[in-house]
Amino acid sequence: MENTKPPSRRQFLKLSGLAGAASLLPASKSVAASSAQAAGPAKNLIFLMVDGLCNGTVGLAHHWKLRHEQTPLNWIQLFERVDFKRAYQETASASSPVTDSAAAASSWGSGQRVNNGSINVNASGQSLKPILSYAKEAGKATGLVTTCRITHATPAGFAANVTDREMEDQIALQYLEREVDVLLGGGARNFKQKQDDGSVIDYLPRFKEKGYDVVTNAAELAASHGQSPLIGLFSKSHIPYAIDRKNDPSLHDLPGLSDMFRKALARLDGQKDGFVLQVEGGRIDHAGHANDPAAILHEFLEFDACIAIALDFIEAHPDTMLIVTTDHGTGGCQLNGAGPLYVDSGSALERIDQFKYSFEWLQDQFRATGRFHSLPLKIALGIDATDEQAAIVQAALDSNAEYLSGALNEAFGKEIKDLTAVGWTSSKHTSECVDFFAFGPGSEAIPPFLKNYELFGIMTSALGLKV
């Protein structure tokens, strides 16, 4: 007769252990990589983050990539790797359950929650020493890479101290004084400071005096070699969206995030005492604020490609701690049900492909003449405008509104949602908890639920920094 008596607790645990061990046999690359993680302090830290990533944006990009390339996102594949620690991260600031990017980056960069709008300055006015300063003291090289202005909130959160995130010329000066070794992004306009007497101080000659190689386009970036410090400023403000760089020939001389990331790694790799590098896919946040489905999709896909670059690097450098995460959500992006039993959601998703340019590109076309024109709209989004829709956009142009995304959404938002099945909860940040992944020395200290400010101590401990 078959023995149906259930196993004892001791037997169950023994069997569970055997089953667990069997499941961890070297049947995948991830297990092999796990055994290669270095013991002891991490020599390097790569902090790979995307600004403003909602969970719904991950789902949108996941289904788009499966339909178009038949492969999952690298972000999704991180969930399957047994050598990565995974956590759920709370994103609040000192002043609100909904953080801004300045406070979020400061919590990582200095280990304290600060008020929204501040960068590494707490509510008492105390400046908090950022992680790149500690890394410099330990002899490590440092780097910041972003598709935003390099003086924007997230990169500044690892390297600067200002009471107001808008003080971007001061942030640029602090980068110079604190000698961040690699600076790649947009924001050239903030490296000139107007004085009270009307004169202008240009910081770039000072960077050159300190031995920096200064580059301004993709070709110059590719041609820059060696171990000297490097600063690349590729646009006056933020680097244009990935979808615009792909389709507008006038933007083909701009590097993408992958180009900048690879160059930063090449520049920093081989430093005797290692490096700390933050890399930000920054414009996902802006696309979320604009409720722009095509822009947010292609920005995240560009960032996702950087995960593969990082995975290649840590495979060759197991003494590297890699962190992949986001600072908060923006916009509440979601692919929604469409059609009876939602059977039309897939075809709606496909219609994002008819969008060739971002709302920002469209805004620039209208602003060039000060008038609404139907042709740029047709080129960018593949749709036509009624007289009423055209009047909404023209009114925004006439009022010199800083951004036209609000008017574009007022005029065309319902039509775009009906086309793509992509909806939004707002044009602002969200309080959602977010995905967090870590690999390498020190990652074992990551708890399953992580508050953003707790990460500073984990990173500095992993790097062996004296704090």
C-alpha positions as CSV (number, residue, x, y, z in Angstrom):
1,M,0.0,0.0,0.0
2,E,1.2,3.5,-0.8
3,N,2.4,5.4,2.2
4,T,0.2,8.5,2.4
5,K,1.5,9.7,5.7
6,P,2.7,13.3,5.3
7,P,6.4,13.9,6.0
8,S,7.5,15.2,9.3
9,R,8.6,18.9,9.5
10,R,12.2,17.7,9.6
11,Q,11.7,15.5,6.6
12,F,9.8,18.3,4.8
13,L,12.7,20.8,5.3
14,K,15.2,18.2,4.2
15,L,13.2,17.5,1.0
16,S,12.7,21.3,0.4
17,G,16.4,21.8,0.8
18,L,17.2,19.1,-1.8
19,A,14.6,20.5,-4.2
20,G,16.0,24.0,-3.7
21,A,19.5,22.8,-4.3
22,A,18.4,21.0,-7.5
23,S,16.8,24.1,-8.7
24,L,20.1,25.9,-8.3
25,L,22.2,23.5,-10.4
26,P,24.2,25.4,-13.0
27,A,21.6,25.3,-15.8
28,S,21.8,29.0,-16.5
29,K,24.3,31.8,-17.0
30,S,22.9,33.7,-14.1
31,V,23.9,30.9,-11.7
32,A,27.4,30.8,-13.1
33,A,27.6,34.6,-12.7
34,S,26.5,34.3,-9.1
35,S,29.4,32.1,-8.1
36,A,31.7,34.7,-9.7
37,Q,30.7,37.5,-7.4
38,A,33.8,38.9,-5.6
39,A,34.2,38.6,-1.9
40,G,35.1,41.7,0.1
41,P,34.5,45.4,-0.6
42,A,33.2,46.4,-4.0
43,K,35.9,48.2,-6.1
44,N,33.4,49.8,-8.4
45,L,29.8,51.0,-8.2
46,I,27.5,51.4,-11.2
47,F,24.2,53.1,-10.2
48,L,22.0,52.7,-13.2
49,M,18.7,54.5,-12.8
50,V,15.7,55.6,-14.8
51,D,13.9,58.8,-13.7
52,G,10.1,58.6,-13.3
53,L,9.5,55.0,-14.2
54,C,6.0,53.8,-13.4
55,N,5.3,50.1,-13.2
56,G,2.8,50.6,-16.1
57,T,5.6,51.9,-18.3
58,V,7.5,48.7,-17.8
59,G,4.4,46.7,-18.8
60,L,3.9,48.9,-21.9
61,A,7.5,48.5,-23.1
62,H,7.5,44.8,-22.2
63,H,4.5,44.0,-24.5
64,W,5.8,46.3,-27.2
65,K,9.2,44.6,-27.3
66,L,7.7,41.1,-27.2
67,R,5.6,41.9,-30.2
68,H,8.3,43.7,-32.2
69,E,11.5,41.9,-31.2
70,Q,10.2,38.6,-29.6
71,T,12.5,39.2,-26.6
72,P,11.8,40.4,-23.1
73,L,13.1,43.6,-21.6
74,N,16.4,43.3,-19.8
75,W,14.6,44.9,-16.9
76,I,12.2,41.9,-16.8
77,Q,15.1,39.4,-17.1
78,L,16.6,40.8,-13.9
79,F,13.7,39.3,-12.1
80,E,14.8,35.9,-13.3
81,R,18.4,36.2,-12.2
82,V,19.2,34.3,-9.0
83,D,22.4,36.3,-8.5
84,F,20.6,39.6,-8.2
85,K,18.9,40.8,-5.0
86,R,15.5,42.3,-5.6
87,A,13.6,44.7,-3.4
88,Y,10.6,47.0,-3.3
89,Q,11.7,50.6,-2.7
90,E,9.7,53.3,-0.9
91,T,10.3,56.7,-2.5
92,A,9.1,59.5,-0.2
93,S,10.9,62.7,0.7
94,A,11.1,64.6,4.0
95,S,8.3,67.0,2.9
96,S,5.9,64.7,1.0
97,P,5.0,61.1,0.3
98,V,5.4,62.1,-3.4
99,T,9.1,62.9,-3.9
100,D,10.7,65.1,-6.6
101,S,13.9,64.0,-8.2
102,A,16.1,66.3,-6.1
103,A,15.0,64.9,-2.8
104,A,15.0,61.3,-4.2
105,A,18.6,61.6,-5.5
106,S,19.7,63.3,-2.2
107,S,18.3,60.4,-0.2
108,W,20.5,58.0,-2.1
109,G,23.4,60.5,-2.3
110,S,23.7,61.5,1.3
111,G,21.5,59.1,3.4
112,Q,18.9,61.6,4.6
113,R,15.6,62.5,3.3
114,V,15.4,66.2,2.4
115,N,12.6,68.5,1.3
116,N,11.5,68.5,-2.3
117,G,13.5,71.0,-4.3
118,S,16.7,70.7,-2.1
119,I,19.8,68.8,-3.1
120,N,21.8,67.4,-0.2
121,V,20.7,70.2,2.2
122,N,18.4,69.1,5.0
123,A,15.4,71.0,6.5
124,S,17.8,72.6,9.1
125,G,20.0,74.0,6.4
126,Q,22.8,71.6,7.0
127,S,24.8,70.5,3.9
128,L,25.1,66.7,3.6
129,K,28.3,65.3,2.1
130,P,27.4,63.5,-1.1
131,I,28.7,60.0,-2.0
132,L,31.0,61.1,-4.8
133,S,32.9,63.3,-2.3
134,Y,33.5,60.2,-0.1
135,A,34.5,58.2,-3.2
136,K,37.0,60.9,-4.2
137,E,38.6,60.9,-0.7
138,A,39.0,57.1,-1.1
139,G,40.9,57.6,-4.3
140,K,38.1,56.5,-6.6
141,A,37.3,58.0,-9.9
142,T,33.7,59.4,-10.3
143,G,31.3,59.9,-13.1
144,L,27.8,61.2,-14.0
145,V,26.0,60.4,-17.2
146,T,22.4,61.5,-18.1
147,T,20.1,62.4,-21.0
148,C,19.0,65.4,-19.0
149,R,21.1,68.5,-18.3
150,I,24.1,67.2,-16.4
151,T,23.3,69.8,-13.7
152,H,19.8,68.4,-13.3
153,A,18.5,67.1,-10.0
154,T,19.4,63.4,-10.2
155,P,23.1,63.7,-11.2
156,A,23.5,66.6,-8.8
157,G,22.2,64.4,-5.9
158,F,25.4,62.4,-6.0
159,A,27.8,65.3,-6.2
160,A,26.4,68.7,-5.1
161,N,24.9,70.8,-2.3
162,V,22.3,73.5,-3.1
163,T,19.2,74.7,-1.3
164,D,17.3,75.0,-4.6
165,R,17.6,72.6,-7.5
166,E,17.3,75.5,-9.9
167,M,20.8,76.7,-9.0
168,E,22.3,74.8,-11.8
169,D,25.1,77.1,-12.6
170,Q,26.3,76.6,-9.0
171,I,26.0,72.9,-9.5
172,A,28.2,73.1,-12.5
173,L,30.8,75.1,-10.5
174,Q,30.7,72.5,-7.8
175,Y,31.4,69.7,-10.3
176,L,34.5,71.7,-11.4
177,E,35.7,72.3,-7.8
178,R,35.0,68.7,-6.8
179,E,36.6,67.3,-9.9
180,V,34.0,64.8,-11.1
181,D,36.1,62.8,-13.6
182,V,33.4,62.1,-16.2
183,L,30.4,64.4,-17.0
184,L,28.3,63.5,-20.0
185,G,24.9,64.9,-20.8
186,G,23.1,68.1,-21.8
187,G,22.9,71.5,-20.2
188,A,25.7,73.5,-21.8
189,R,23.8,76.7,-21.0
190,N,24.5,76.2,-17.2
191,F,28.2,76.3,-17.6
192,K,28.1,80.0,-18.1
193,Q,27.3,82.2,-15.1
194,K,26.2,85.8,-15.5
195,Q,27.7,88.2,-12.9
196,D,26.2,91.2,-11.2
197,D,28.1,93.5,-13.5
198,G,26.7,91.8,-16.6
199,S,29.8,89.9,-17.5
200,V,29.7,86.1,-18.1
201,I,32.0,83.5,-16.6
202,D,32.5,80.5,-18.9
203,Y,33.4,77.4,-16.9
204,L,34.5,75.2,-19.8
205,P,38.0,76.9,-20.2
206,R,38.4,76.2,-16.5
207,F,37.6,72.5,-17.1
208,K,40.2,72.5,-19.9
209,E,42.8,74.1,-17.5
210,K,42.2,71.2,-15.2
211,G,43.0,68.7,-18.0
212,Y,39.5,67.8,-19.1
213,D,38.8,66.7,-22.6
214,V,35.8,68.7,-23.8
215,V,33.5,67.2,-26.4
216,T,30.2,68.5,-27.9
217,N,28.9,65.8,-30.3
218,A,28.8,62.1,-31.0
219,A,31.9,62.1,-33.3
220,E,34.0,63.9,-30.8
221,L,32.9,61.6,-28.0
222,A,33.8,58.5,-30.0
223,A,37.2,60.0,-30.9
224,S,38.0,60.8,-27.3
225,H,40.4,58.3,-25.7
226,G,42.8,58.0,-22.8
227,Q,42.4,58.4,-19.1
228,S,42.1,62.2,-18.8
229,P,38.9,63.6,-17.2
230,L,36.1,64.1,-19.7
231,I,33.2,66.5,-20.0
232,G,30.7,66.2,-22.8
233,L,27.8,68.7,-23.2
234,F,25.7,67.8,-26.2
235,S,22.8,70.3,-26.1
236,K,21.9,73.6,-24.5
237,S,19.3,72.0,-22.3
238,H,18.2,68.3,-22.2
239,I,19.3,65.9,-24.9
240,P,16.4,65.5,-27.3
241,Y,14.2,62.4,-26.9
242,A,15.4,59.1,-28.4
243,I,12.5,58.9,-30.8
244,D,13.4,62.4,-32.2
245,R,17.2,61.5,-32.4
246,K,16.1,58.5,-34.4
247,N,13.9,60.2,-36.9
248,D,15.2,63.8,-37.2
249,P,18.4,63.9,-39.4
250,S,19.4,67.2,-37.8
251,L,19.8,65.3,-34.4
252,H,21.9,62.4,-35.7
253,D,25.1,64.0,-34.3
254,L,23.9,63.6,-30.8
255,P,25.0,60.5,-28.7
256,G,22.5,58.2,-27.1
257,L,22.6,57.0,-23.5
258,S,24.3,53.8,-24.5
259,D,27.1,55.7,-26.3
260,M,27.7,57.9,-23.2
261,F,27.6,54.9,-20.9
262,R,30.1,52.9,-22.9
263,K,32.5,55.9,-23.1
264,A,32.2,56.5,-19.3
265,L,33.0,52.9,-18.6
266,A,36.0,52.9,-21.0
267,R,37.2,56.1,-19.3
268,L,36.8,54.8,-15.7
269,D,37.7,51.2,-16.1
270,G,41.3,50.5,-15.0
271,Q,41.4,53.2,-12.3
272,K,43.6,51.7,-9.6
273,D,41.1,52.3,-6.8
274,G,37.9,51.8,-8.8
275,F,35.1,54.2,-9.6
276,V,31.6,55.3,-8.7
277,L,29.4,56.0,-11.7
278,Q,25.8,57.2,-11.8
279,V,23.9,56.8,-15.2
280,E,20.5,58.3,-15.6
281,G,17.9,57.7,-18.3
282,G,16.3,61.0,-17.3
283,R,13.8,61.8,-19.9
284,I,11.3,59.1,-19.1
285,D,10.2,61.4,-16.4
286,H,9.7,64.3,-18.9
287,A,7.7,62.1,-21.2
288,G,5.5,61.1,-18.2
289,H,4.9,64.7,-17.4
290,A,3.9,65.3,-21.0
291,N,1.7,62.2,-21.2
292,D,3.6,61.3,-24.4
293,P,3.3,57.5,-25.1
294,A,5.8,57.3,-27.9
295,A,8.4,59.3,-26.2
296,I,8.2,57.4,-22.9
297,L,8.3,54.0,-24.7
298,H,11.4,54.8,-26.7
299,E,13.2,56.5,-23.8
300,F,12.7,53.4,-21.7
301,L,13.8,51.1,-24.5
302,E,17.0,53.1,-24.8
303,F,17.6,52.8,-21.0
304,D,16.9,49.1,-21.1
305,A,19.7,48.6,-23.6
306,C,22.1,50.0,-21.0
307,I,21.2,47.2,-18.6
308,A,22.8,44.8,-21.1
309,I,26.0,46.9,-21.2
310,A,26.1,46.9,-17.4
311,L,25.6,43.1,-17.3
312,D,28.5,42.6,-19.7
313,F,30.7,44.8,-17.5
314,I,29.9,43.0,-14.2
315,E,30.5,39.6,-15.8
316,A,34.1,40.8,-16.6
317,H,34.4,42.7,-13.3
318,P,32.7,40.8,-10.5
319,D,34.1,43.2,-8.0
320,T,31.5,45.7,-9.2
321,M,28.3,46.5,-7.3
322,L,25.5,47.2,-9.8
323,I,22.3,48.9,-8.8
324,V,19.3,49.3,-11.2
325,T,16.2,51.2,-10.1
326,T,14.1,54.3,-10.4
327,D,13.4,57.3,-8.1
328,H,9.6,57.5,-8.4
329,G,6.8,57.2,-10.9
330,T,5.6,60.0,-13.2
331,G,2.3,60.3,-15.0
332,G,0.8,56.9,-14.1
333,C,1.2,55.4,-17.5
334,Q,-0.8,52.3,-18.3
335,L,-1.7,50.2,-21.3
336,N,-5.5,49.7,-20.8
337,G,-8.1,47.3,-22.0
338,A,-9.5,48.1,-25.5
339,G,-12.4,46.4,-27.4
340,P,-14.6,43.5,-26.3
341,L,-12.8,41.3,-23.8
342,Y,-9.8,43.6,-24.4
343,V,-8.9,41.9,-27.7
344,D,-8.0,45.2,-29.3
345,S,-5.3,46.2,-26.8
346,G,-2.5,44.6,-28.8
347,S,-3.5,46.4,-32.1
348,A,-3.9,49.7,-30.1
349,L,-0.3,49.2,-28.8
350,E,0.9,48.7,-32.3
351,R,-0.5,52.1,-33.3
352,I,2.1,53.9,-31.2
353,D,4.4,53.1,-34.1
354,Q,2.6,55.7,-36.2
355,F,4.0,58.4,-33.9
356,K,7.4,59.5,-35.3
357,Y,8.2,62.4,-33.0
358,S,7.7,63.5,-29.5
359,F,5.3,66.3,-28.3
360,E,8.4,68.3,-27.6
361,W,9.6,68.1,-31.2
362,L,6.1,69.1,-32.3
363,Q,6.2,72.0,-29.9
364,D,9.5,73.2,-31.4
365,Q,8.0,73.1,-34.9
366,F,5.0,75.3,-33.8
367,R,7.2,77.7,-31.9
368,A,9.5,78.2,-34.8
369,T,6.7,80.1,-36.6
370,G,4.4,81.0,-33.7
371,R,1.5,79.3,-35.5
372,F,-0.2,76.0,-35.5
373,H,0.3,74.0,-38.7
374,S,-1.4,70.7,-39.6
375,L,1.6,69.3,-41.4
376,P,4.0,68.9,-38.4
377,L,1.1,67.3,-36.5
378,K,0.6,64.8,-39.4
379,I,4.3,64.1,-39.6
380,A,4.7,63.6,-35.8
381,L,1.6,61.8,-34.8
382,G,-0.2,60.8,-38.0
383,I,-3.4,62.6,-37.1
384,D,-5.4,65.5,-38.4
385,A,-6.7,68.5,-36.4
386,T,-10.2,69.9,-36.3
387,D,-10.5,73.7,-36.1
388,E,-11.3,73.4,-32.4
389,Q,-8.2,71.4,-31.7
390,A,-6.0,73.8,-33.7
391,A,-7.5,76.8,-31.7
392,I,-6.5,75.2,-28.4
393,V,-2.9,74.8,-29.4
394,Q,-2.8,78.3,-31.0
395,A,-4.1,79.8,-27.8
396,A,-1.3,78.2,-25.9
397,L,1.2,79.6,-28.4
398,D,-0.2,83.0,-28.1
399,S,0.0,82.9,-24.3
400,N,3.7,81.9,-24.5
401,A,3.1,78.9,-22.4
402,E,6.3,77.3,-21.2
403,Y,5.2,73.9,-22.3
404,L,2.7,73.0,-25.0
405,S,2.2,69.4,-23.8
406,G,-0.8,70.5,-21.7
407,A,-2.5,72.1,-24.7
408,L,-1.6,69.1,-26.9
409,N,-3.2,66.8,-24.4
410,E,-6.2,69.0,-24.1
411,A,-6.6,69.0,-27.8
412,F,-5.6,65.5,-28.8
413,G,-5.3,63.5,-25.5
414,K,-8.6,61.6,-25.9
415,E,-7.9,60.8,-29.6
416,I,-4.4,59.5,-28.7
417,K,-5.8,57.4,-25.8
418,D,-8.4,55.9,-28.1
419,L,-5.7,55.1,-30.7
420,T,-3.1,53.6,-28.4
421,A,-5.1,52.5,-25.3
422,V,-2.4,54.2,-23.2
423,G,-3.9,56.2,-20.3
424,W,-2.4,58.4,-17.5
425,T,-3.4,59.2,-14.0
426,S,-1.9,62.7,-14.0
427,S,1.0,64.8,-15.4
428,K,2.8,64.7,-12.1
429,H,4.9,62.4,-9.9
430,T,3.4,59.4,-8.1
431,S,4.0,57.9,-4.7
432,E,4.3,54.3,-5.9
433,C,6.9,51.9,-4.5
434,V,9.3,50.9,-7.2
435,D,11.5,48.0,-8.4
436,F,15.1,47.7,-7.1
437,F,17.8,45.3,-8.3
438,A,21.4,44.9,-7.0
439,F,24.3,42.7,-7.8
440,G,27.8,42.2,-6.5
441,P,29.7,42.8,-3.2
442,G,27.4,44.4,-0.7
443,S,24.1,43.4,-2.4
444,E,23.5,40.8,0.3
445,A,22.7,43.7,2.6
446,I,19.6,44.8,0.6
447,P,16.4,44.1,2.5
448,P,13.2,43.0,0.7
449,F,11.6,46.4,1.4
450,L,14.0,49.3,1.2
451,K,13.5,53.0,2.0
452,N,15.4,55.2,-0.4
453,Y,17.6,56.9,2.2
454,E,18.8,53.5,3.5
455,L,20.7,52.8,0.3
456,F,23.4,55.3,1.0
457,G,24.7,53.3,4.0
458,I,24.6,50.1,2.0
459,M,26.5,51.6,-0.9
460,T,29.2,53.3,1.2
461,S,29.6,50.1,3.3
462,A,29.9,48.0,0.2
463,L,32.6,50.3,-1.2
464,G,34.5,50.4,2.1
465,L,34.1,54.2,2.3
466,K,34.8,56.0,5.6
467,V,31.6,58.0,6.4
